Amino acid sequence: MPSAMSLTERLRRLAPEAIAFGIIGAGNTLLYMAITYVALPIGAVKASIIATVVTTTLAYLANRYWTYRNHTRTALRREYTLFFGFNLVGMVIQSGMVAIGKYGFGLTEEHDKLLFLGVTLVGIAIATVFRFWAYRTFVFLKPPVDGHEGAITEMDATAGFAELSAVDVPGSAAELDTQLKR
C-alpha cells in the first residue's frame, strides 16, 4: 500500500500534466464548437467531422509537444493513430451518455435542454478521465530506463520529426521503437 507521502508526490508530479491536458482540452472544445458553427451550412455531420479532425490533430500536437514533452517519442503514425482512436472512444462515451439521457430517461431536446447539457457534461467528464488515462498509458510512453531517455527527451519539435524518420540512426526514437517491436 503506498504511503501518503508517495501518493502526494505522485499527485504533485501528475498535476502539471493534468493542468496542461485540461487547458488543451478546453481550448479545443471551444475551437471545435467554433468550427462546427462556421461549417454548419455544409451540413451538421460534415461540420462535425471537419471539427473533429482539426481539433484532434491540434490536440495531438499540443499534447505531444507540451503535456507529454518529457515522454518517449515513438513513431508519429503509431502515436497519432492511437490518439485518434482513443478520441473516438471518448466521443462514443460522450454520445453514449446523451443517448442514455434521451432513450433511457426519455429526455427531449425541446423540454429538457438543461438536463441534456448536464448529461453531456457528465459524458465529457468521464470521457476526459478516460482520454487522460489512455494517453498516459498507451499513446505517450514513459521514457525507457536504458540510458537513452536523456537524448530522446531533450529533442525539440523540429528534431523530433526528423528523429521519427531516422530508423537507421543509432539511438533515435525510431530505432528504439523498431528494437522494441522485435
FENQUIWO-V394399 format. One record per backbone hydrogen bond with DSSP energy under -0.5 kcal/mol. NH is the residue of the N-H (numbers start at 1). CO is the residue of the C=O. E is the energy in kcal/mol with one decimal. If there is no record, write none. Layout:
((NH:CO:E) (NH:CO:E))
This chain:
((7:3:-2.1) (8:4:-2.6) (9:5:-2.6) (10:6:-2.4) (11:7:-2.4) (12:8:-2.3) (13:9:-2.0) (14:10:-1.9) (15:11:-2.1) (16:12:-0.6) (17:13:-0.6) (18:14:-2.6) (19:15:-2.8) (20:16:-2.4) (21:17:-2.8) (22:18:-2.3) (23:19:-2.4) (24:20:-2.5) (25:21:-2.4) (26:22:-2.7) (27:23:-2.4) (28:24:-2.6) (29:25:-2.1) (30:26:-2.1) (31:27:-2.4) (32:28:-2.8) (33:29:-2.2) (34:30:-2.2) (35:31:-2.9) (36:32:-2.6) (37:33:-2.4) (38:34:-2.6) (39:35:-2.5) (40:36:-0.8) (40:37:-0.6) (42:39:-1.8) (43:40:-2.1) (47:43:-2.7) (48:44:-2.2) (49:45:-2.3) (50:46:-2.6) (51:47:-2.5) (52:48:-2.3) (53:49:-2.6) (54:50:-2.5) (55:51:-2.5) (56:52:-2.3) (57:53:-2.0) (58:54:-2.4) (59:55:-2.6) (60:56:-2.4) (61:57:-2.3) (62:58:-2.7) (63:59:-2.7) (64:60:-3.0) (65:61:-2.5) (66:62:-1.1) (67:62:-1.0) (68:63:-3.5) (69:66:-1.0) (71:68:-1.7) (72:141:-1.7) (74:72:-0.6) (79:75:-2.6) (80:76:-2.9) (81:77:-2.3) (82:78:-2.3) (83:79:-2.9) (84:80:-3.0) (85:81:-2.5) (86:82:-2.9) (87:83:-1.9) (88:84:-2.1) (89:85:-2.0) (90:86:-2.3) (91:87:-2.3) (92:88:-2.2) (93:89:-2.2) (94:90:-2.5) (95:91:-3.0) (96:92:-2.7) (97:93:-1.9) (98:94:-1.6) (99:95:-2.7) (100:96:-2.5) (101:97:-2.2) (102:98:-2.7) (103:99:-3.2) (104:99:-0.8) (104:100:-1.2) (105:100:-1.4) (107:101:-2.4) (112:108:-2.4) (116:112:-2.6) (117:113:-2.3) (118:114:-2.3) (119:115:-2.8) (120:116:-2.7) (121:117:-2.5) (122:118:-2.1) (123:119:-2.4) (124:120:-2.7) (125:121:-2.5) (126:122:-2.5) (127:123:-2.7) (128:124:-2.5) (129:125:-2.1) (130:126:-2.3) (131:127:-2.8) (132:128:-2.7) (133:129:-2.3) (134:130:-2.9) (135:131:-3.1) (136:132:-2.1) (137:133:-2.3) (138:134:-3.1) (139:134:-1.2) (140:135:-2.8) (141:139:-0.9) (146:144:-1.1) (152:148:-1.8) (153:149:-2.8) (154:150:-1.2) (155:152:-1.1) (160:156:-2.3) (161:157:-1.7) (162:158:-1.8) (163:159:-2.9) (164:160:-1.9) (165:161:-0.8) (165:162:-0.7) (166:163:-1.1) (167:165:-1.2) (169:166:-1.3) (170:168:-0.6) (172:169:-2.1) (174:163:-0.9) (176:172:-2.6) (177:173:-2.6) (178:174:-2.3) (179:175:-2.5) (180:176:-2.3) (181:177:-1.5) (182:178:-0.7) (182:179:-0.8))
